[in-house]
Amino acid sequence: MKKLFPLILLALITQHIQGQNGVAGYWRAVSVVPDGTPNGAVLQFTMELMGEGASVTGTVTGAPIAISGGRVEGTSVTLNGLNTDNKQPITLTGELSGTEIVFAAVGLSPEPIHLVARRVTRVEALTGSVSDAALIQQLLRQTNVPGVSIAVIKDFKVVGAFAHGVADSETRAPVTTRTMFQAGSISKTVAAMASLKAVQEKRFRLDQDVNTILKSWKLPVGQFTTAGPVTPRTLMSHVSGTGDGFGFPGYAPGTPLPSLQQLLDGLPPSNTRVFHAQRQHVWIPRLLMALPS
């Protein structure tokens, strides 16, 4: 197989640490769900913080947060900003300890929550083929990742599948091309392409009410769908107003798995809330025009 462009995997894990103070760099943050709240929302996002002296600025990806500024005093870190969903002020107050910051966050949810942010370690940039076992093993060692499975898709067909490392760090069972991983948000791209293919085949329309397409389950309707129905176009452009809270935490090995119906309805053993229209649609013509019709 020909060498590919620098691996998507590298684009995700190669980080550039910059700035002058101890908080500068890339951080991955997750909210701490209190005990006894199995259906609590889990918020996950990444931050790029830039600092010089005591001042801090930054950007957030994956959460409705706009950082306007902040300060570092010793190990104390304070970030100020705005909740872009409701335009309310946000304050993150935390303590830096090595590669971790524990924040108390006010303004992100009705009640204060805690966030744990961990620094994303910079790794050496490498390029090459996904079929090069020595290269992938080097990447796994650098990033402390036990194993990885890689599929190369061209023209809607899998043209290559590669497995490296171990699926279980205790038993050392190897990863194979049939090992199941939690796909997470990478599945959004695949789902969008499959949906557009279905539109091309005239199975449904981009601007069709999803409740006229769904068969075994229907999206709950109410005050938040009065402005217009949820459609494939608004779902794929992230302007439908639907959600289950913040993110999908997944399930540990051995944990009971919910059915698709339980997952959508937020019923045990699902660990997320009901999937529903949370707020009025935000119609953004530029985003809508970017999708084929």
C-alpha positions in Angstrom: 0.0 0.0 0.0 1.2 3.5 -0.8 2.2 5.8 2.0 -0.7 7.8 3.2 -0.8 11.5 4.2 0.3 12.0 7.8 -2.0 9.8 9.8 -5.3 11.1 11.1 -4.2 9.4 14.3 -1.2 11.7 14.5 -3.4 14.8 13.9 -5.4 13.8 16.9 -2.6 13.0 19.3 0.3 15.3 18.2 0.0 18.4 20.3 2.0 21.5 20.4 2.9 22.8 23.9 3.3 26.5 23.7 3.5 29.6 26.0 5.6 30.5 29.0 3.7 29.6 32.2 2.8 26.3 33.7 -0.8 26.0 32.3 0.1 26.7 28.7 -0.6 23.9 26.3 -3.4 21.5 25.5 -5.7 20.0 28.1 -8.5 17.4 28.0 -11.3 18.0 30.5 -14.1 15.9 31.8 -16.8 16.7 34.4 -17.1 14.6 37.6 -20.5 13.1 38.0 -21.5 13.0 41.7 -22.2 9.7 43.3 -25.8 8.6 43.2 -26.6 10.4 39.9 -26.2 7.7 37.2 -28.0 9.8 34.7 -26.0 12.9 35.3 -24.6 14.7 32.3 -20.9 14.2 31.5 -19.2 17.1 29.9 -16.0 16.4 27.9 -13.9 19.0 25.9 -10.4 20.1 25.1 -8.7 23.4 25.9 -5.8 25.1 24.4 -4.4 27.5 27.0 -1.9 30.2 26.2 -0.1 32.1 28.9 2.6 34.7 29.5 3.4 35.7 33.0 0.3 35.6 35.2 -2.1 36.1 32.3 -4.0 33.2 30.5 -6.1 33.1 27.4 -7.5 30.1 25.6 -10.0 28.4 23.3 -12.3 25.5 24.0 -13.4 22.7 21.6 -16.4 20.5 22.3 -18.3 22.6 24.8 -20.3 25.9 24.8 -17.4 27.8 26.5 -15.7 31.0 25.3 -12.7 31.9 27.5 -12.1 35.6 27.7 -9.1 35.6 30.0 -7.7 34.4 33.3 -4.8 34.4 35.7 -2.3 32.0 37.3 -1.1 32.8 40.9 1.2 30.1 42.1 -0.7 26.8 41.6 -4.1 28.6 41.5 -5.7 28.9 38.1 -8.8 31.1 37.3 -10.4 31.2 33.9 -13.3 33.5 33.0 -15.6 33.3 30.1 -19.1 32.9 28.7 -21.5 30.1 28.3 -22.3 30.5 24.6 -25.6 28.6 24.9 -27.2 31.0 27.4 -24.8 33.9 27.4 -24.2 33.6 31.1 -20.7 34.2 32.6 -18.6 31.2 33.5 -15.8 30.9 36.1 -13.4 28.0 36.3 -11.3 28.0 39.5 -8.7 25.3 40.0 -5.5 24.0 41.4 -2.6 22.9 39.2 -0.9 19.7 40.3 1.7 18.4 37.8 -0.2 17.5 34.6 -3.7 17.9 36.2 -6.0 20.8 37.1 -9.1 20.2 39.2 -11.6 23.0 38.5 -14.7 24.1 40.3 -17.0 25.4 37.5 -19.8 27.9 37.9 -22.1 28.8 35.1 -21.9 25.7 33.0 -24.9 24.1 34.5 -27.7 25.0 37.0 -25.5 23.8 39.8 -21.7 24.1 40.2 -19.7 21.1 38.9 -16.2 19.9 39.1 -13.9 19.3 36.1 -10.7 17.3 35.9 -8.4 18.6 33.2 -5.3 16.6 32.2 -2.5 17.8 30.0 -2.2 16.2 26.5 1.4 15.2 26.2 3.3 16.3 23.1 4.7 13.4 21.0 7.1 13.3 18.2 5.5 14.0 14.8 5.8 10.9 12.5 4.6 10.1 9.0 4.3 6.8 7.2 2.0 4.0 6.3 -0.7 2.6 8.6 0.6 -0.9 7.5 4.0 -0.2 9.0 3.9 -2.2 12.3 7.1 -0.7 13.6 5.8 2.8 13.1 2.5 2.2 14.8 4.2 0.4 17.7 6.4 3.4 18.2 3.3 5.7 18.3 1.6 3.4 20.8 4.6 3.6 23.1 4.9 7.4 22.8 1.2 7.9 23.6 0.9 5.1 26.2 -2.0 3.5 24.2 -2.3 -0.3 24.5 -3.7 -1.0 21.1 -5.4 0.4 18.0 -7.4 -0.8 15.0 -7.3 1.2 11.8 -9.6 0.9 8.8 -9.0 2.7 5.5 -12.1 3.5 3.5 -12.2 4.5 -0.2 -15.3 5.0 -2.3 -17.5 3.5 0.5 -15.4 0.3 0.6 -12.9 -0.9 3.3 -9.6 -1.2 1.3 -7.4 -1.9 4.3 -7.7 -3.0 7.9 -4.8 -3.1 10.4 -4.5 -4.1 14.1 -1.7 -3.3 16.4 -1.0 -3.7 20.1 -3.0 -5.4 22.8 -6.8 -5.3 23.6 -6.2 -6.2 27.3 -3.2 -4.8 29.1 -3.5 -7.6 31.7 -4.0 -10.7 29.6 -2.0 -9.2 26.7 -4.7 -10.5 24.3 -3.8 -8.9 20.9 -5.9 -6.5 19.0 -7.4 -8.0 15.8 -9.4 -6.4 13.0 -12.5 -7.9 14.7 -11.8 -6.4 18.1 -14.7 -4.1 19.2 -13.8 -0.5 20.3 -16.1 2.2 21.5 -16.2 4.3 18.3 -17.4 7.5 19.9 -17.7 10.7 17.8 -15.7 9.2 14.9 -18.9 7.4 14.0 -20.6 10.7 13.2 -18.7 11.0 10.0 -19.6 7.5 8.9 -23.3 8.1 9.9 -23.4 11.3 7.9 -21.9 9.7 4.8 -24.3 6.8 5.0 -27.2 9.3 5.4 -26.1 11.3 2.4 -25.9 8.1 0.4 -29.5 7.3 1.4 -30.6 10.8 0.4 -28.8 10.2 -3.0 -30.8 7.0 -3.4 -34.0 8.9 -2.6 -34.7 6.9 0.6 -35.5 10.1 2.4 -34.9 13.9 2.0 -32.4 16.1 3.8 -35.2 18.4 5.0 -37.7 15.7 5.9 -39.1 15.4 9.5 -37.1 12.6 11.1 -40.3 11.3 12.8 -41.5 10.4 9.3 -38.3 8.4 8.7 -37.9 6.6 12.0 -39.7 3.3 12.4 -39.1 1.7 15.9 -38.8 5.0 17.9 -40.0 8.6 17.6 -38.3 11.8 18.7 -40.4 13.4 21.5 -42.0 16.6 20.3 -43.0 19.6 22.3 -42.3 23.3 22.8 -38.8 23.0 21.3 -40.0 21.6 18.0 -42.7 24.3 17.3 -40.3 26.3 15.1 -39.8 23.4 12.8 -39.1 19.6 12.8 -35.8 18.0 13.4 -34.4 16.9 10.1 -31.4 14.9 8.7 -29.9 18.2 7.6 -30.1 19.9 11.0 -28.8 16.8 12.7 -25.8 16.5 10.5 -25.0 20.2 10.8 -25.3 20.2 14.6 -28.1 22.8 14.7 -31.1 20.5 15.5 -31.3 21.4 19.2 -31.3 17.7 20.2 -29.1 16.1 22.8 -28.7 13.7 25.7 -26.8 16.0 28.0 -23.1 16.3 27.5 -21.5 13.5 25.6 -21.6 9.7 25.7 -19.5 8.2 28.6 -19.8 4.6 27.3 -19.8 1.4 29.4 -17.0 -0.5 31.1 -16.4 -4.2 30.3 -18.9 -6.4 32.1 -21.4 -3.5 32.6 -25.0 -4.3 31.5 -25.6 -2.7 28.1 -28.9 -1.0 27.3 -31.0 -1.8 24.2 -31.3 0.9 21.6 -34.8 1.7 22.9 -33.5 2.1 26.5 -30.6 4.3 25.3 -32.9 6.7 23.4 -35.4 6.8 26.3 -32.7 7.2 29.0 -33.9 4.1 30.9 -31.7 1.8 33.0 -29.2 0.5 32.4 -28.6 3.5 30.2 -26.3 6.0 31.9 -27.4 9.0 29.8 -30.6 11.0 29.8 -33.5 10.8 27.3 -32.6 11.9 23.8 -34.9 14.9 23.1 -35.1 18.4 21.6 -33.5 20.6 24.3 -33.9 24.1 22.8 -35.2 25.9 19.8 -33.4 25.2 16.5 -30.6 27.5 15.6 -31.0 27.9 11.8 -27.6 28.9 10.3 -28.0 29.3 6.6 -24.2 29.1 5.9 -24.1 25.7 7.5 -27.2 24.5 5.7 -25.8 25.6 2.4 -22.7 23.7 3.0 -24.6 20.4 2.8 -25.7 19.0 -0.6 -29.4 19.1 -1.3 
